[in-house]
Amino acid sequence: MVVDMFMSPTPWPIMTAEERLGLATLGAPRPDVQPDADRWIANLGTLPLLAQPGERWMYNTGASVLGVLLARAAGESFPDVLRTRIFGPLGMCDTAFFTESTERLATLYRPTPDGLVVADRPDGTWSHPPRFADGGAGLLSTVDDLLAFARMLLADGASVLSSKAVREMTSDQLTDAQKAYGGLGPTFFDGRSWGFCQAVYDSGAYGWDGGFGSSWLIDPGKDLVVIVLTQRMFETSQAPQVHGDIQAAAYATLA
């Protein structure tokens, strides 16, 4: 159903309503169109469910909702929740929803049939605080910060998560029925399933590919982390070949 919704020649009513409410839960992150967190969650609540809770897996609005709930439970903004409980303790000083140091940002490019076009400039979307800090997308980071987060997972949570939480994050959370009724294409679940906000692979590895040009893969059995950061948006739901090539090269060095 999700793929049918994306590929439909005319927008589904739910997509038209989602666009009108500024939710930006479909497609690339668009923090400049989203309202503040309270309005965002209220707007979402006006839409009908596409499925009953637990009936199917859908990407990735649940993470956006989780960010709102975490902020309310903690009594502070979602960026502060992440900063005080995750980023600070792990030394992830360059991870946030925006940066004033725009000279450190790369221009983002989008492939088209006529070549690359600029999708966002350093002084654009991520140069100022968003109205809605989206738990589903929108963080800036660096390879060093992502490596710190990966090492935390390899260390069973280190100082910020319990080992049980890490196991749940990196384990298959879907039933066969949910996988049969969901995904981002007919082959989406070939060789993988879904944990909490990341793919888990039949090989025991886990990670995810981000449509803005990044990928990360953690293989605890090999004590291996592979992080690829580019400034070229994906053309499909699959990462470009270069990501797989770099991962394959990393595995080859272990052999």
C-alpha positions in Angstrom: 0.0 0.0 0.0 2.8 2.4 0.8 4.4 1.9 -2.6 1.1 2.3 -4.3 0.5 5.6 -2.5 3.9 6.9 -3.6 3.6 5.7 -7.2 0.0 6.8 -7.8 -0.3 9.1 -10.8 -2.7 11.3 -8.8 -2.2 12.0 -5.1 -4.2 10.0 -2.6 -6.5 12.0 -0.4 -4.4 11.2 2.6 -1.3 12.7 0.9 -3.2 15.8 -0.1 -4.4 16.3 3.5 -0.9 15.6 4.8 0.6 18.2 2.5 -2.1 20.8 3.5 -1.3 20.3 7.2 2.4 20.7 6.7 3.3 17.4 8.3 6.1 16.5 5.8 6.0 12.9 6.8 6.3 11.7 3.2 9.5 12.1 1.2 12.5 14.1 2.0 12.8 16.1 5.3 11.2 19.6 4.9 11.6 21.3 8.3 10.8 24.7 6.8 7.2 23.7 6.1 6.4 22.0 9.4 4.6 23.8 12.2 5.8 23.6 15.9 5.5 20.3 17.7 2.2 20.9 19.4 0.5 22.0 16.1 2.2 19.2 14.3 0.9 16.4 16.6 -2.6 18.1 16.7 -2.7 18.2 12.9 -1.6 14.6 12.6 -4.4 13.6 15.0 -7.0 14.9 12.5 -6.1 12.3 9.9 -7.6 8.8 9.7 -5.5 5.7 10.2 -4.3 3.8 7.2 -4.2 0.7 9.3 -4.9 -0.4 12.8 -2.0 -0.2 15.3 0.2 -3.2 15.0 -1.4 -4.4 11.8 1.4 -3.4 9.5 4.8 -1.6 9.3 4.9 1.9 7.9 7.9 4.2 7.5 8.6 6.5 9.5 5.9 8.7 11.1 6.1 6.7 14.3 9.6 8.1 15.0 8.2 11.7 14.5 5.5 11.0 17.0 8.0 9.5 19.4 10.0 12.7 19.4 7.0 14.7 20.5 6.2 12.2 23.3 9.8 12.2 24.6 9.8 15.9 24.8 6.5 16.0 26.7 7.6 13.2 29.1 10.9 14.8 29.8 9.5 18.3 30.2 12.0 19.8 27.8 12.5 20.3 24.1 13.3 17.2 22.0 16.7 18.7 21.0 17.5 19.1 24.7 16.5 15.5 25.4 18.9 14.3 22.7 21.7 16.7 23.8 21.6 15.9 27.5 20.9 12.2 27.4 22.7 11.0 24.2 24.9 13.5 22.4 26.5 15.1 25.4 27.5 11.9 27.3 28.8 10.4 24.0 30.8 13.5 23.0 28.7 14.0 19.9 29.3 17.8 19.9 28.5 18.2 16.2 25.1 16.6 16.0 22.1 18.8 16.1 19.0 20.0 14.1 20.9 23.0 12.7 24.2 24.8 12.8 25.3 28.4 12.7 28.7 27.2 11.4 27.4 27.0 7.8 30.9 27.0 6.4 31.1 23.4 7.5 28.0 22.4 5.5 28.2 20.9 2.0 25.9 21.8 -0.8 23.3 19.1 -1.3 22.6 17.9 -4.8 19.7 16.1 -6.4 20.2 13.9 -9.5 17.9 14.7 -12.5 17.8 13.4 -16.1 19.7 16.5 -17.0 22.4 16.2 -14.4 22.8 17.3 -10.8 20.9 20.3 -9.5 21.2 22.1 -6.1 18.7 20.8 -3.5 20.0 22.9 -0.5 22.8 25.3 0.1 24.9 25.7 3.3 22.9 28.9 4.2 19.6 27.1 3.6 17.4 24.8 5.5 19.8 23.7 8.2 21.3 27.1 9.0 18.6 28.0 11.5 16.5 26.2 14.2 13.4 24.3 12.9 10.0 25.0 14.3 9.6 21.2 14.7 12.5 19.0 15.7 11.4 15.9 13.9 12.3 12.5 15.5 12.1 10.9 12.1 14.6 13.0 10.2 16.6 16.2 10.0 19.7 15.8 12.2 23.1 17.1 11.0 26.1 15.0 12.1 29.7 14.1 11.3 31.4 10.8 10.7 33.1 11.1 14.1 29.8 11.6 15.9 28.2 8.7 14.0 31.1 6.5 14.9 30.7 7.5 18.6 27.0 6.4 18.4 27.9 3.2 16.7 30.5 2.3 19.3 27.9 2.9 22.0 25.7 0.3 20.4 28.6 -2.1 20.1 29.4 -1.6 23.8 25.8 -2.6 24.7 24.7 0.9 25.4 27.7 2.2 27.3 26.6 5.0 29.5 23.4 6.0 27.8 21.3 2.9 27.1 20.7 -0.4 28.8 21.9 -3.5 27.1 18.3 -4.6 26.9 17.4 -1.5 25.0 20.2 -2.0 22.6 19.1 -5.6 21.9 15.6 -4.4 21.2 16.9 -1.7 18.9 19.0 -4.1 16.9 16.6 -7.0 16.7 13.7 -7.9 14.3 10.6 -6.3 15.7 8.2 -7.4 12.9 6.0 -10.4 12.5 5.7 -12.2 9.2 2.2 -10.8 8.8 3.4 -7.3 9.2 6.2 -7.7 6.7 3.7 -9.3 4.2 1.6 -6.2 4.5 4.2 -3.5 4.4 7.5 -2.3 3.1 8.9 0.2 0.6 8.6 -2.1 -2.4 8.2 -5.8 -3.1 11.8 -6.6 -2.3 12.2 -4.3 0.7 12.3 -7.1 3.3 14.6 -9.4 1.2 17.4 -10.3 3.6 16.4 -7.8 6.3 13.7 -6.7 8.7 13.2 -3.7 11.0 14.2 -3.0 14.6 13.7 0.4 16.1 14.4 3.1 13.5 16.9 1.0 11.5 17.1 -2.1 9.4 18.3 -5.4 10.8 19.9 -7.8 8.4 19.8 -11.6 8.3 23.6 -11.5 8.6 23.3 -10.0 12.1 24.4 -6.5 11.0 22.1 -3.5 11.3 22.0 0.1 10.1 20.2 2.3 7.5 20.7 4.3 4.3 19.5 7.9 4.4 18.0 9.4 1.2 20.1 12.5 1.5 23.2 10.6 0.7 24.4 8.8 3.9 24.6 5.1 5.0 25.8 3.4 8.0 26.3 -0.3 8.8 27.3 -2.0 12.0 28.3 -5.6 12.1 28.8 -6.7 15.8 30.0 -10.1 14.7 32.9 -8.5 12.9 33.3 -5.5 15.2 32.9 -3.4 12.1 31.3 0.0 11.4 31.1 1.4 7.9 29.9 5.0 7.5 29.5 6.7 4.1 28.5 10.3 3.9 27.9 12.0 0.5 26.1 15.1 -0.6 24.1 13.5 -3.4 20.5 12.5 -2.8 19.4 8.9 -3.6 17.6 8.5 -6.9 15.6 5.5 -5.6 14.8 3.8 -2.3 18.0 1.9 -2.7 21.4 3.4 -1.9 23.7 4.1 -4.9 26.2 1.4 -5.8 29.1 3.3 -4.2 27.7 2.7 -0.7 27.7 -1.1 -1.3 31.1 -1.0 -2.8 32.6 0.8 0.2 30.9 -1.7 2.5 32.2 -4.6 0.5 35.7 -3.2 0.5 35.6 -2.9 4.3 34.6 -6.5 4.6 37.3 -7.5 2.2 40.0 -6.0 4.4 38.8 -8.3 7.2 39.2 -11.4 5.0 
